[in-house]
């Protein structure tokens, strides 16, 4: 049994973005918000995971079959391990279709990541 938690989804903003945490420039993070953001950054801190996340996010139609994104220089079991870590961090969702698993990055996740790192208004 895994002890990881998915990123919590808070209320959506006017654009429909679902933030995990407030923008870094808004106010100091609480301990819980920092833990949430750290899980996300930790998952993306591995070059293979970042490549897989990018492959899914940029794939036509917004989702990718594991068979289309496995060419990242590691074995298939290692790809599965990294995809699981991205899912556990709340960055990817998946759906099994027959023998293949399809992964997607929800648009709200990308928007929330951008909002977290956005410069202050007027900067």
Phi and psi in radians as a Rosetta constraint file:
Dihedral C 1 N 2 CA 2 C 2 CIRCULARHARMONIC -1.485 0.35
Dihedral N 2 CA 2 C 2 N 3 CIRCULARHARMONIC 2.551 0.35
Dihedral C 2 N 3 CA 3 C 3 CIRCULARHARMONIC -1.835 0.35
Dihedral N 3 CA 3 C 3 N 4 CIRCULARHARMONIC 0.233 0.35
Dihedral C 3 N 4 CA 4 C 4 CIRCULARHARMONIC -1.461 0.35
Dihedral N 4 CA 4 C 4 N 5 CIRCULARHARMONIC 2.718 0.35
Dihedral C 4 N 5 CA 5 C 5 CIRCULARHARMONIC -2.144 0.35
Dihedral N 5 CA 5 C 5 N 6 CIRCULARHARMONIC 2.527 0.35
Dihedral C 5 N 6 CA 6 C 6 CIRCULARHARMONIC -1.280 0.35
Dihedral N 6 CA 6 C 6 N 7 CIRCULARHARMONIC 2.707 0.35
Dihedral C 6 N 7 CA 7 C 7 CIRCULARHARMONIC -1.092 0.35
Dihedral N 7 CA 7 C 7 N 8 CIRCULARHARMONIC 2.298 0.35
Dihedral C 7 N 8 CA 8 C 8 CIRCULARHARMONIC -1.260 0.35
Dihedral N 8 CA 8 C 8 N 9 CIRCULARHARMONIC 2.513 0.35
Dihedral C 8 N 9 CA 9 C 9 CIRCULARHARMONIC -1.775 0.35
Dihedral N 9 CA 9 C 9 N 10 CIRCULARHARMONIC 2.149 0.35
Dihedral C 9 N 10 CA 10 C 10 CIRCULARHARMONIC -1.720 0.35
Dihedral N 10 CA 10 C 10 N 11 CIRCULARHARMONIC -3.058 0.35
Dihedral C 10 N 11 CA 11 C 11 CIRCULARHARMONIC -1.032 0.35
Dihedral N 11 CA 11 C 11 N 12 CIRCULARHARMONIC 2.488 0.35
Dihedral C 11 N 12 CA 12 C 12 CIRCULARHARMONIC -1.312 0.35
Dihedral N 12 CA 12 C 12 N 13 CIRCULARHARMONIC 2.600 0.35
Dihedral C 12 N 13 CA 13 C 13 CIRCULARHARMONIC -1.538 0.35
Dihedral N 13 CA 13 C 13 N 14 CIRCULARHARMONIC -2.998 0.35
Dihedral C 13 N 14 CA 14 C 14 CIRCULARHARMONIC -1.093 0.35
Dihedral N 14 CA 14 C 14 N 15 CIRCULARHARMONIC -0.477 0.35
Dihedral C 14 N 15 CA 15 C 15 CIRCULARHARMONIC -1.550 0.35
Dihedral N 15 CA 15 C 15 N 16 CIRCULARHARMONIC -0.018 0.35
Dihedral C 15 N 16 CA 16 C 16 CIRCULARHARMONIC 1.557 0.35
Dihedral N 16 CA 16 C 16 N 17 CIRCULARHARMONIC 0.027 0.35
Dihedral C 16 N 17 CA 17 C 17 CIRCULARHARMONIC -1.251 0.35
Dihedral N 17 CA 17 C 17 N 18 CIRCULARHARMONIC 2.390 0.35
Dihedral C 17 N 18 CA 18 C 18 CIRCULARHARMONIC -1.886 0.35
Dihedral N 18 CA 18 C 18 N 19 CIRCULARHARMONIC 1.821 0.35
Dihedral C 18 N 19 CA 19 C 19 CIRCULARHARMONIC -1.348 0.35
Dihedral N 19 CA 19 C 19 N 20 CIRCULARHARMONIC 2.583 0.35
Dihedral C 19 N 20 CA 20 C 20 CIRCULARHARMONIC -1.578 0.35
Dihedral N 20 CA 20 C 20 N 21 CIRCULARHARMONIC -0.476 0.35
Dihedral C 20 N 21 CA 21 C 21 CIRCULARHARMONIC -2.696 0.35
Dihedral N 21 CA 21 C 21 N 22 CIRCULARHARMONIC 2.819 0.35
Dihedral C 21 N 22 CA 22 C 22 CIRCULARHARMONIC -1.248 0.35
Dihedral N 22 CA 22 C 22 N 23 CIRCULARHARMONIC 2.799 0.35
Dihedral C 22 N 23 CA 23 C 23 CIRCULARHARMONIC -0.966 0.35
Dihedral N 23 CA 23 C 23 N 24 CIRCULARHARMONIC 2.532 0.35
Dihedral C 23 N 24 CA 24 C 24 CIRCULARHARMONIC -1.043 0.35
Dihedral N 24 CA 24 C 24 N 25 CIRCULARHARMONIC -0.487 0.35
Dihedral C 24 N 25 CA 25 C 25 CIRCULARHARMONIC -1.515 0.35
Dihedral N 25 CA 25 C 25 N 26 CIRCULARHARMONIC -0.096 0.35
Dihedral C 25 N 26 CA 26 C 26 CIRCULARHARMONIC -1.330 0.35
Dihedral N 26 CA 26 C 26 N 27 CIRCULARHARMONIC -0.829 0.35
Dihedral C 26 N 27 CA 27 C 27 CIRCULARHARMONIC -2.972 0.35
Dihedral N 27 CA 27 C 27 N 28 CIRCULARHARMONIC 2.873 0.35
Dihedral C 27 N 28 CA 28 C 28 CIRCULARHARMONIC -1.095 0.35
Dihedral N 28 CA 28 C 28 N 29 CIRCULARHARMONIC 2.487 0.35
Dihedral C 28 N 29 CA 29 C 29 CIRCULARHARMONIC -1.278 0.35
Dihedral N 29 CA 29 C 29 N 30 CIRCULARHARMONIC 2.607 0.35
Dihedral C 29 N 30 CA 30 C 30 CIRCULARHARMONIC -1.331 0.35
Dihedral N 30 CA 30 C 30 N 31 CIRCULARHARMONIC 2.936 0.35
Dihedral C 30 N 31 CA 31 C 31 CIRCULARHARMONIC -1.053 0.35
Dihedral N 31 CA 31 C 31 N 32 CIRCULARHARMONIC -0.735 0.35
Dihedral C 31 N 32 CA 32 C 32 CIRCULARHARMONIC -1.149 0.35
Dihedral N 32 CA 32 C 32 N 33 CIRCULARHARMONIC -0.742 0.35
Dihedral C 32 N 33 CA 33 C 33 CIRCULARHARMONIC -1.105 0.35
Dihedral N 33 CA 33 C 33 N 34 CIRCULARHARMONIC -0.697 0.35
Dihedral C 33 N 34 CA 34 C 34 CIRCULARHARMONIC -1.132 0.35
Dihedral N 34 CA 34 C 34 N 35 CIRCULARHARMONIC -0.695 0.35
Dihedral C 34 N 35 CA 35 C 35 CIRCULARHARMONIC -1.123 0.35
Dihedral N 35 CA 35 C 35 N 36 CIRCULARHARMONIC -0.709 0.35
Dihedral C 35 N 36 CA 36 C 36 CIRCULARHARMONIC -1.089 0.35
Dihedral N 36 CA 36 C 36 N 37 CIRCULARHARMONIC -0.864 0.35
Dihedral C 36 N 37 CA 37 C 37 CIRCULARHARMONIC -1.130 0.35
Dihedral N 37 CA 37 C 37 N 38 CIRCULARHARMONIC -0.667 0.35
Dihedral C 37 N 38 CA 38 C 38 CIRCULARHARMONIC -1.102 0.35
Dihedral N 38 CA 38 C 38 N 39 CIRCULARHARMONIC -0.673 0.35
Dihedral C 38 N 39 CA 39 C 39 CIRCULARHARMONIC -1.052 0.35
Dihedral N 39 CA 39 C 39 N 40 CIRCULARHARMONIC -0.740 0.35
Dihedral C 39 N 40 CA 40 C 40 CIRCULARHARMONIC -1.119 0.35
Dihedral N 40 CA 40 C 40 N 41 CIRCULARHARMONIC -0.868 0.35
Dihedral C 40 N 41 CA 41 C 41 CIRCULARHARMONIC -1.166 0.35
Dihedral N 41 CA 41 C 41 N 42 CIRCULARHARMONIC -0.622 0.35
Dihedral C 41 N 42 CA 42 C 42 CIRCULARHARMONIC -1.095 0.35
Dihedral N 42 CA 42 C 42 N 43 CIRCULARHARMONIC -0.758 0.35
Dihedral C 42 N 43 CA 43 C 43 CIRCULARHARMONIC -1.090 0.35
Dihedral N 43 CA 43 C 43 N 44 CIRCULARHARMONIC -0.640 0.35
Dihedral C 43 N 44 CA 44 C 44 CIRCULARHARMONIC -1.522 0.35
Dihedral N 44 CA 44 C 44 N 45 CIRCULARHARMONIC -0.072 0.35
Dihedral C 44 N 45 CA 45 C 45 CIRCULARHARMONIC -1.324 0.35
Dihedral N 45 CA 45 C 45 N 46 CIRCULARHARMONIC -0.113 0.35
Dihedral C 45 N 46 CA 46 C 46 CIRCULARHARMONIC -1.730 0.35
Dihedral N 46 CA 46 C 46 N 47 CIRCULARHARMONIC 2.283 0.35
Dihedral C 46 N 47 CA 47 C 47 CIRCULARHARMONIC -1.020 0.35
Dihedral N 47 CA 47 C 47 N 48 CIRCULARHARMONIC -0.658 0.35
Dihedral C 47 N 48 CA 48 C 48 CIRCULARHARMONIC -1.171 0.35
Dihedral N 48 CA 48 C 48 N 49 CIRCULARHARMONIC -0.747 0.35
Dihedral C 48 N 49 CA 49 C 49 CIRCULARHARMONIC -1.121 0.35
Dihedral N 49 CA 49 C 49 N 50 CIRCULARHARMONIC -0.708 0.35
Dihedral C 49 N 50 CA 50 C 50 CIRCULARHARMONIC -1.109 0.35
Dihedral N 50 CA 50 C 50 N 51 CIRCULARHARMONIC -0.703 0.35
Dihedral C 50 N 51 CA 51 C 51 CIRCULARHARMONIC -1.130 0.35
Dihedral N 51 CA 51 C 51 N 52 CIRCULARHARMONIC -0.736 0.35
Dihedral C 51 N 52 CA 52 C 52 CIRCULARHARMONIC -1.131 0.35
Dihedral N 52 CA 52 C 52 N 53 CIRCULARHARMONIC -0.763 0.35
Dihedral C 52 N 53 CA 53 C 53 CIRCULARHARMONIC -1.052 0.35
Dihedral N 53 CA 53 C 53 N 54 CIRCULARHARMONIC -0.776 0.35
Dihedral C 53 N 54 CA 54 C 54 CIRCULARHARMONIC -1.118 0.35
Dihedral N 54 CA 54 C 54 N 55 CIRCULARHARMONIC -0.707 0.35
Dihedral C 54 N 55 CA 55 C 55 CIRCULARHARMONIC -1.093 0.35
Dihedral N 55 CA 55 C 55 N 56 CIRCULARHARMONIC -0.724 0.35
Dihedral C 55 N 56 CA 56 C 56 CIRCULARHARMONIC -1.216 0.35
Dihedral N 56 CA 56 C 56 N 57 CIRCULARHARMONIC -0.833 0.35
Dihedral C 56 N 57 CA 57 C 57 CIRCULARHARMONIC -1.078 0.35
Dihedral N 57 CA 57 C 57 N 58 CIRCULARHARMONIC -0.604 0.35
Dihedral C 57 N 58 CA 58 C 58 CIRCULARHARMONIC -1.678 0.35
Dihedral N 58 CA 58 C 58 N 59 CIRCULARHARMONIC -0.036 0.35
Dihedral C 58 N 59 CA 59 C 59 CIRCULARHARMONIC -1.206 0.35
Dihedral N 59 CA 59 C 59 N 60 CIRCULARHARMONIC 2.512 0.35
Dihedral C 59 N 60 CA 60 C 60 CIRCULARHARMONIC -0.966 0.35
Dihedral N 60 CA 60 C 60 N 61 CIRCULARHARMONIC 2.321 0.35
Dihedral C 60 N 61 CA 61 C 61 CIRCULARHARMONIC 1.469 0.35
Dihedral N 61 CA 61 C 61 N 62 CIRCULARHARMONIC -0.042 0.35
Dihedral C 61 N 62 CA 62 C 62 CIRCULARHARMONIC 1.370 0.35
Dihedral N 62 CA 62 C 62 N 63 CIRCULARHARMONIC 0.125 0.35
Dihedral C 62 N 63 CA 63 C 63 CIRCULARHARMONIC -2.546 0.35
Dihedral N 63 CA 63 C 63 N 64 CIRCULARHARMONIC 2.718 0.35
Dihedral C 63 N 64 CA 64 C 64 CIRCULARHARMONIC -2.438 0.35
Dihedral N 64 CA 64 C 64 N 65 CIRCULARHARMONIC 2.425 0.35
Dihedral C 64 N 65 CA 65 C 65 CIRCULARHARMONIC -1.303 0.35
Dihedral N 65 CA 65 C 65 N 66 CIRCULARHARMONIC 2.488 0.35
Dihedral C 65 N 66 CA 66 C 66 CIRCULARHARMONIC -0.976 0.35
Dihedral N 66 CA 66 C 66 N 67 CIRCULARHARMONIC -0.508 0.35
Dihedral C 66 N 67 CA 67 C 67 CIRCULARHARMONIC -1.181 0.35
Dihedral N 67 CA 67 C 67 N 68 CIRCULARHARMONIC -0.375 0.35
Dihedral C 67 N 68 CA 68 C 68 CIRCULARHARMONIC -1.591 0.35
Dihedral N 68 CA 68 C 68 N 69 CIRCULARHARMONIC -0.240 0.35
Dihedral C 68 N 69 CA 69 C 69 CIRCULARHARMONIC -2.130 0.35
Dihedral N 69 CA 69 C 69 N 70 CIRCULARHARMONIC 0.189 0.35
Dihedral C 69 N 70 CA 70 C 70 CIRCULARHARMONIC -1.396 0.35
Dihedral N 70 CA 70 C 70 N 71 CIRCULARHARMONIC -0.154 0.35
Dihedral C 70 N 71 CA 71 C 71 CIRCULARHARMONIC -1.509 0.35
Dihedral N 71 CA 71 C 71 N 72 CIRCULARHARMONIC 1.240 0.35
Dihedral C 71 N 72 CA 72 C 72 CIRCULARHARMONIC -2.125 0.35
Dihedral N 72 CA 72 C 72 N 73 CIRCULARHARMONIC 0.304 0.35
Dihedral C 72 N 73 CA 73 C 73 CIRCULARHARMONIC 1.493 0.35
Dihedral N 73 CA 73 C 73 N 74 CIRCULARHARMONIC 0.204 0.35
Dihedral C 73 N 74 CA 74 C 74 CIRCULARHARMONIC -2.278 0.35
Dihedral N 74 CA 74 C 74 N 75 CIRCULARHARMONIC 2.914 0.35
Dihedral C 74 N 75 CA 75 C 75 CIRCULARHARMONIC -1.194 0.35
Dihedral N 75 CA 75 C 75 N 76 CIRCULARHARMONIC 2.819 0.35
Dihedral C 75 N 76 CA 76 C 76 CIRCULARHARMONIC -1.064 0.35
Dihedral N 76 CA 76 C 76 N 77 CIRCULARHARMONIC -0.729 0.35
Dihedral C 76 N 77 CA 77 C 77 CIRCULARHARMONIC -1.075 0.35
Dihedral N 77 CA 77 C 77 N 78 CIRCULARHARMONIC -0.586 0.35
Dihedral C 77 N 78 CA 78 C 78 CIRCULARHARMONIC -1.219 0.35
Dihedral N 78 CA 78 C 78 N 79 CIRCULARHARMONIC -0.671 0.35
Dihedral C 78 N 79 CA 79 C 79 CIRCULARHARMONIC -1.035 0.35
Dihedral N 79 CA 79 C 79 N 80 CIRCULARHARMONIC -0.811 0.35
Dihedral C 79 N 80 CA 80 C 80 CIRCULARHARMONIC -1.045 0.35
Dihedral N 80 CA 80 C 80 N 81 CIRCULARHARMONIC -0.726 0.35
Dihedral C 80 N 81 CA 81 C 81 CIRCULARHARMONIC -1.039 0.35
Dihedral N 81 CA 81 C 81 N 82 CIRCULARHARMONIC -0.829 0.35
Dihedral C 81 N 82 CA 82 C 82 CIRCULARHARMONIC -1.164 0.35
Dihedral N 82 CA 82 C 82 N 83 CIRCULARHARMONIC -0.687 0.35
Dihedral C 82 N 83 CA 83 C 83 CIRCULARHARMONIC -1.115 0.35
Dihedral N 83 CA 83 C 83 N 84 CIRCULARHARMONIC -0.657 0.35
Dihedral C 83 N 84 CA 84 C 84 CIRCULARHARMONIC -1.101 0.35
Dihedral N 84 CA 84 C 84 N 85 CIRCULARHARMONIC -0.730 0.35
Dihedral C 84 N 85 CA 85 C 85 CIRCULARHARMONIC -1.074 0.35
Dihedral N 85 CA 85 C 85 N 86 CIRCULARHARMONIC -0.712 0.35
Dihedral C 85 N 86 CA 86 C 86 CIRCULARHARMONIC -1.149 0.35
Dihedral N 86 CA 86 C 86 N 87 CIRCULARHARMONIC -0.681 0.35
Dihedral C 86 N 87 CA 87 C 87 CIRCULARHARMONIC -1.149 0.35
Dihedral N 87 CA 87 C 87 N 88 CIRCULARHARMONIC -0.776 0.35
Dihedral C 87 N 88 CA 88 C 88 CIRCULARHARMONIC -1.071 0.35
Dihedral N 88 CA 88 C 88 N 89 CIRCULARHARMONIC -0.532 0.35
Dihedral C 88 N 89 CA 89 C 89 CIRCULARHARMONIC -1.431 0.35
Dihedral N 89 CA 89 C 89 N 90 CIRCULARHARMONIC -0.041 0.35
Dihedral C 89 N 90 CA 90 C 90 CIRCULARHARMONIC 1.431 0.35
Dihedral N 90 CA 90 C 90 N 91 CIRCULARHARMONIC 0.227 0.35
Dihedral C 90 N 91 CA 91 C 91 CIRCULARHARMONIC -1.568 0.35
Dihedral N 91 CA 91 C 91 N 92 CIRCULARHARMONIC -0.438 0.35
Dihedral C 91 N 92 CA 92 C 92 CIRCULARHARMONIC -2.240 0.35
Dihedral N 92 CA 92 C 92 N 93 CIRCULARHARMONIC 2.676 0.35
Dihedral C 92 N 93 CA 93 C 93 CIRCULARHARMONIC -2.134 0.35
Dihedral N 93 CA 93 C 93 N 94 CIRCULARHARMONIC 2.841 0.35
Dihedral C 93 N 94 CA 94 C 94 CIRCULARHARMONIC -2.488 0.35
Dihedral N 94 CA 94 C 94 N 95 CIRCULARHARMONIC 2.809 0.35
Dihedral C 94 N 95 CA 95 C 95 CIRCULARHARMONIC -2.557 0.35
Dihedral N 95 CA 95 C 95 N 96 CIRCULARHARMONIC 2.262 0.35
Dihedral C 95 N 96 CA 96 C 96 CIRCULARHARMONIC -1.481 0.35
Dihedral N 96 CA 96 C 96 N 97 CIRCULARHARMONIC 2.294 0.35
Dihedral C 96 N 97 CA 97 C 97 CIRCULARHARMONIC -2.267 0.35
Dihedral N 97 CA 97 C 97 N 98 CIRCULARHARMONIC 1.796 0.35
Dihedral C 97 N 98 CA 98 C 98 CIRCULARHARMONIC 1.162 0.35
Dihedral N 98 CA 98 C 98 N 99 CIRCULARHARMONIC -2.169 0.35
Dihedral C 98 N 99 CA 99 C 99 CIRCULARHARMONIC -1.619 0.35
Dihedral N 99 CA 99 C 99 N 100 CIRCULARHARMONIC -0.090 0.35
Dihedral C 99 N 100 CA 100 C 100 CIRCULARHARMONIC -1.890 0.35
Dihedral N 100 CA 100 C 100 N 101 CIRCULARHARMONIC 2.678 0.35
Dihedral C 100 N 101 CA 101 C 101 CIRCULARHARMONIC -1.979 0.35
Dihedral N 101 CA 101 C 101 N 102 CIRCULARHARMONIC 2.299 0.35
Dihedral C 101 N 102 CA 102 C 102 CIRCULARHARMONIC -1.866 0.35
Dihedral N 102 CA 102 C 102 N 103 CIRCULARHARMONIC 2.362 0.35
Dihedral C 102 N 103 CA 103 C 103 CIRCULARHARMONIC -1.969 0.35
Dihedral N 103 CA 103 C 103 N 104 CIRCULARHARMONIC 2.600 0.35
Dihedral C 103 N 104 CA 104 C 104 CIRCULARHARMONIC -2.530 0.35
Dihedral N 104 CA 104 C 104 N 105 CIRCULARHARMONIC 2.641 0.35
Dihedral C 104 N 105 CA 105 C 105 CIRCULARHARMONIC -1.826 0.35
Dihedral N 105 CA 105 C 105 N 106 CIRCULARHARMONIC 2.112 0.35
Dihedral C 105 N 106 CA 106 C 106 CIRCULARHARMONIC -1.182 0.35
Dihedral N 106 CA 106 C 106 N 107 CIRCULARHARMONIC 2.391 0.35
Dihedral C 106 N 107 CA 107 C 107 CIRCULARHARMONIC -0.940 0.35
Dihedral N 107 CA 107 C 107 N 108 CIRCULARHARMONIC -0.577 0.35
Dihedral C 107 N 108 CA 108 C 108 CIRCULARHARMONIC -1.135 0.35
Dihedral N 108 CA 108 C 108 N 109 CIRCULARHARMONIC -0.505 0.35
Dihedral C 108 N 109 CA 109 C 109 CIRCULARHARMONIC -1.190 0.35
Dihedral N 109 CA 109 C 109 N 110 CIRCULARHARMONIC -0.804 0.35
Dihedral C 109 N 110 CA 110 C 110 CIRCULARHARMONIC -1.103 0.35
Dihedral N 110 CA 110 C 110 N 111 CIRCULARHARMONIC -0.735 0.35
Dihedral C 110 N 111 CA 111 C 111 CIRCULARHARMONIC -1.110 0.35
Dihedral N 111 CA 111 C 111 N 112 CIRCULARHARMONIC -0.721 0.35
Dihedral C 111 N 112 CA 112 C 112 CIRCULARHARMONIC -1.148 0.35
Dihedral N 112 CA 112 C 112 N 113 CIRCULARHARMONIC -0.687 0.35
Dihedral C 112 N 113 CA 113 C 113 CIRCULARHARMONIC -1.112 0.35
Dihedral N 113 CA 113 C 113 N 114 CIRCULARHARMONIC -0.737 0.35
Dihedral C 113 N 114 CA 114 C 114 CIRCULARHARMONIC -1.126 0.35
Dihedral N 114 CA 114 C 114 N 115 CIRCULARHARMONIC -0.704 0.35
Dihedral C 114 N 115 CA 115 C 115 CIRCULARHARMONIC -1.172 0.35
Dihedral N 115 CA 115 C 115 N 116 CIRCULARHARMONIC -0.657 0.35
Dihedral C 115 N 116 CA 116 C 116 CIRCULARHARMONIC -1.044 0.35
Dihedral N 116 CA 116 C 116 N 117 CIRCULARHARMONIC -0.690 0.35
Dihedral C 116 N 117 CA 117 C 117 CIRCULARHARMONIC -1.728 0.35
Dihedral N 117 CA 117 C 117 N 118 CIRCULARHARMONIC 0.071 0.35
Dihedral C 117 N 118 CA 118 C 118 CIRCULARHARMONIC -1.164 0.35
Dihedral N 118 CA 118 C 118 N 119 CIRCULARHARMONIC 2.487 0.35
Dihedral C 118 N 119 CA 119 C 119 CIRCULARHARMONIC -1.211 0.35
Dihedral N 119 CA 119 C 119 N 120 CIRCULARHARMONIC 2.813 0.35
Dihedral C 119 N 120 CA 120 C 120 CIRCULARHARMONIC -1.092 0.35
Dihedral N 120 CA 120 C 120 N 121 CIRCULARHARMONIC 2.667 0.35
Dihedral C 120 N 121 CA 121 C 121 CIRCULARHARMONIC -0.982 0.35
Dihedral N 121 CA 121 C 121 N 122 CIRCULARHARMONIC 2.378 0.35
Dihedral C 121 N 122 CA 122 C 122 CIRCULARHARMONIC 1.464 0.35
Dihedral N 122 CA 122 C 122 N 123 CIRCULARHARMONIC 0.049 0.35
